[in-house]
Amino acid sequence: MAEHGPLCVGIDPHPGLLSAWGLPDDATGVRAFAMTVVEALGGRVAALKPQSAFFERHGSAGIAVLEEVLAAARGAGSTQVVLDAKRGDIGSTMAGYADAYLGEHAPLACDALTVSPYLGFGSLGPAVEAAARTGRGLFVLALTSNPEGPEVQHAVLPAGHAAGGSAVARTIARAAGELNAAETARTGAALGSVGLVVGATIGTAADELEMALDQVGGPFLAPGVGAQGAGAAEIAQVFGGARHGVLASTSRAVLGAGPDARSLLDAARRAADEVAAAVR
Ligand SMILES: O=C(O)c1cc(=O)[nH]c(=O)n1[C@@H]1O[C@H](COP(=O)(O)O)[C@@H](O)[C@H]1O
């Protein structure tokens, strides 16, 4: 983030973008699309974030392409690879996802994985353990950028629950904060490995966390920049004093500049400069 500016570029091969790039809506088109992004931006942006859904929609051929794209992106030097798969399940099944994405010999290995805590934060245990063991990270959904998120994330826990009267999202931020505090006390690192997803579009909703965002002690993946309407002003508004930990994420706003590699890089650099100014 310090080297390239705190920008993550999503690799989201939407059917509409494949068509705009003159590519077929099949696994070969997805491969050409994703590899073009990796070649144009690998080693030149802080992070790349393949969106698993757009690979999965092509079945086993698409997943094989995702495997190849993850390996190529991880080989591209100083760029972190965040896989956006938003996985979440009961703990024993979560262990399967941990093997797939975070284990020692994970076929779909990434540097960090997006996970959903909405089966209860504790259900993520196997992913937390695998990430710690293999030196990887997680981005846990907390306050997402979509308008439907608040009906779950802002829901208030009943009296009698240990966090009764607080929003569900607060329990997630607190649990992540505890893991990060234990890790940073041990390692001395500035930030722990359990990041949160907090959309750049959420306005004042971080108030639901009833804690300063910098108490989370981990990075924030902040999608919603570009196509969903957020920019520098929104990042500054949402994150305030915690903005040094923000990795802003954008997909369509940069991908729309392709397929020309130079245009992709120019669009990414413009976006990175804008978010760097916003978090300074
Ligand atoms: O985890 C994510 O990255 C994510 C979380 C969230 O709250 N909102 C959100 O838009 N995303 C993802 O970020 C990308 C946003 O793409 P654009 O709207 O094109 O920038 C998509 O792949 C979304 O699935």
The ligand as a MOL file (V3000), in Angstrom:
LIG
                    3D

  0  0  0     0  0            999 V3000
M  V30 BEGIN CTAB
M  V30 COUNTS 24 25 0 0 0
M  V30 BEGIN ATOM
M  V30 1 O -15.8590 -8.1720 -0.5950 0
M  V30 2 C -15.9610 -7.3610 -1.5370 0
M  V30 3 O -15.0040 -7.1090 -2.2440 0
M  V30 4 C -17.1980 -6.5870 -1.6630 0
M  V30 5 C -17.8290 -6.2700 -0.4790 0
M  V30 6 C -18.8230 -5.2800 -0.4710 0
M  V30 7 O -19.3140 -4.8660 0.5630 0
M  V30 8 N -19.1880 -4.7230 -1.6730 0
M  V30 9 C -18.6200 -5.0830 -2.8630 0
M  V30 10 O -18.9780 -4.4910 -3.8900 0
M  V30 11 N -17.6760 -6.0870 -2.8900 0
M  V30 12 C -17.1370 -6.5930 -4.1670 0
M  V30 13 O -16.3460 -5.5700 -4.7700 0
M  V30 14 C -16.5480 -5.5550 -6.2020 0
M  V30 15 C -17.1380 -4.1930 -6.5640 0
M  V30 16 O -17.0630 -3.9760 -7.9380 0
M  V30 17 P -17.3280 -2.5370 -8.5920 0
M  V30 18 O -18.6400 -2.0760 -8.0730 0
M  V30 19 O -17.3310 -2.8310 -10.0610 0
M  V30 20 O -16.1810 -1.6430 -8.1690 0
M  V30 21 C -17.4670 -6.7340 -6.5080 0
M  V30 22 O -16.6770 -7.8650 -6.8470 0
M  V30 23 C -18.1920 -6.9840 -5.2020 0
M  V30 24 O -18.5740 -8.3340 -5.0240 0
M  V30 END ATOM
M  V30 BEGIN BOND
M  V30 1 2 1 2
M  V30 2 1 2 3
M  V30 3 1 2 4
M  V30 4 2 4 5
M  V30 5 1 4 11
M  V30 6 1 5 6
M  V30 7 2 6 7
M  V30 8 1 6 8
M  V30 9 1 8 9
M  V30 10 2 9 10
M  V30 11 1 9 11
M  V30 12 1 11 12
M  V30 13 1 12 13
M  V30 14 1 12 23
M  V30 15 1 13 14
M  V30 16 1 14 15
M  V30 17 1 14 21
M  V30 18 1 15 16
M  V30 19 1 16 17
M  V30 20 2 17 18
M  V30 21 1 17 19
M  V30 22 1 17 20
M  V30 23 1 21 22
M  V30 24 1 21 23
M  V30 25 1 23 24
M  V30 END BOND
M  V30 END CTAB
M  END
